[in-house]
Amino acid sequence: MTSSSNPEFYNSLENFKSLSIWNIQKELQEVLPKEGNWDDNIITERKVLFLNLNNGKLISNALVTDIKGNVSDELNFNAKEYEYLKIRLEESNNSWLKSRYAHILWKKTKHKKFAESALENYSKIINEIKAEESREFTILISAILYISKTTKLDIEKVREFITELLKEMPIWIKGEILAQALHHNIIEKSELTQIANSLETYVELKNPVSYSMNQNNLNTFLHLYRKIRKSPEEIYSLFAKNEDLILEQHPNDEDFIKITYLGNKAMYLKQAKELVEYDKAMCEYNRLKTKVKLNKISIPLNDESAQKFNEYLNLKTKYLLQLSTEEILSYFSINEDILVDSEVIKKTVEGRIKNSLMYLFSTTTFDINTNFKVLSDKEKVDKQFLQSYIIAHNIQCYPLFLKVFTQGIISGKLNYYKVFSFLEAHSWYGQKTKRSISANEIDENSSWLSLLAPGLHNLFAQHELSVLLNTNRVNNFILSIDSLTLKFEGAMRDFIKLSGGNTSKDHKGEIKEQLLEELLENEIIQKYFSKKDIELFKMTFTSRGKNIRNNVAHCFMEYSDYSLQVASLIFLCILRLGKYTLE
């Protein structure tokens, strides 16, 4: 007998009451080594318990890589252990253990007698499952389906068994059984068609706690409908009705959950081709956009930290204002230390996100138009990166930039005329270049500074009013932000051309100009600007960040969005894009 050396351990193994691997591990008798040596058979049993069923396959609980770097889920039993498992399969009276032993032996030998034994014992376990361990039911079903499909054993019997289960089992579990049956492709098309006709028996539209179950079951039916090539419109109609379970719990117009689920409902109605109801839902959605309230969280520095931060700003500002105007502007144009290191931010965010609860919960964001989006895992990381980047920029760069320019205006070191003169003498903006074959005499006498000047003048005029006169309480930066934002893209395109680069692309057989995101990936930009510069440009103007270029171009910005902070950020980008002169 294999159990003679450790009868207590084997008794606990044979007599465990649970089917959950976690509970089994708790119930097992602890074992100490005999005369300083471990029993090899006990180690084998531990390895058996270290396996999990995943879509019917018995795989290792921890995947490892081989010498070539390939991920492996091999069971890693040796010849002696396989012989031991054959003996255990004969002498054990525990159906759960026998199903494992047989499954392992079948996977190794491909012998049908072990597959038959595994199927027999998995079927016995299903009849013994307790209500509190119902989760194990579909896991065992997956093993039966997988082995039967792979070996062609008892397919008709298994098919009939699954069909009966789908008729008899409660709604909360039969959706999972159907999902497994579809995954293993074991049900014939004629039976799938009959199941499709029972769609409404897989949803409960009167019980709010059934929302998630309904979602899962309806997604399974989408898979089913694709298999039988049936239009999914009625499924999307039920998806829309399922959203009402949440909407009924959130009647307050200011609740962001209401607008989120109403938006989901509208999208489902459109896919269901219920266009009249879709239009009604979208009208209500747009009404709620003016009602919903999204609270802001502010975490100020404590008194000691704020004092130290202000001391640093004052010392740094005092030092910079002792420099000449050209040196001040050059500092912000060229110095890398003031910019955020995106690589450091990225590593920090990835580590923080993967170890946080954000992966366990859905995350919903709202754009500038109060339209919502449920983020994927990658988008969660991107969103957290953007937020962390903005926080770092608002600590590392913006306060110093704003304080120097504010104090510079008071001291007379900085104004529109001095900034214009600096750009004219020390940047490529002030150099006259022939930019197109259609240029006339007026164009030949102009430069990029001619196009930037109106926006720059308005920016400094508004800021000077605020600083010197203290009368313009709400700064009007609309003209400067709109103008400089759109000019930035054009200036970057011309910089690439004037540097010998290409800004054209083939788009469906038609030659077109590269868009802003493509310009930022252009080899000329990559060559002449640092990663910090490019990340600043992306964070400011593209959908990877504040998306100011898109929001300005499509008039998405409200009056309050035209802030000094946004205007200063754009001006910083203009300075850094103009850091070169051309030969």
Secondary structure by P-SEA (a helix, b strand, c coil): ccccccaaaaaaaaccccccaaaaaaabbbbccccccccaaaaaaaaaaaccccccccccccccccccccccccccccaaaaaaaaaaaaccccaaaaaaaaaaaaaacccaaaaaaaaaaaaaaaaacccccccaaaaaaaaaaaaaaaaccaaaaaaaaaaaaaaccccccaaaaaaaaaaaccccaaaaaaaaaacccccccccccaaaaaaaaaaaaaaaaaaacccaaaaaaaaaaaaaaaaaaccccccaaaaaaaaaaaaaaaaacaaaaaaaaaaaaaaacccbbbbbbbbbbcaaaaaaaaaaaaaaaaaaaaccaaaaaaaaaccccccccaaaaaaaaaaaaaacccccbbbbbbccccccccccaaaaaaaaaaaaaaaaaacccaaaaaaaaaaaaaaccccaaaaaaaaacccccccccccccccccccccccccccaaaaaaaaaaaaaaaccccccccccaaaaaaaaaaaaaaaaaaaaaaaccccccccccbbbbbcaaaaaacaaaaacccaaaaaaaaacccccccaaaaaaaacccccccccaaaaaaaaaaaaaaaccccc
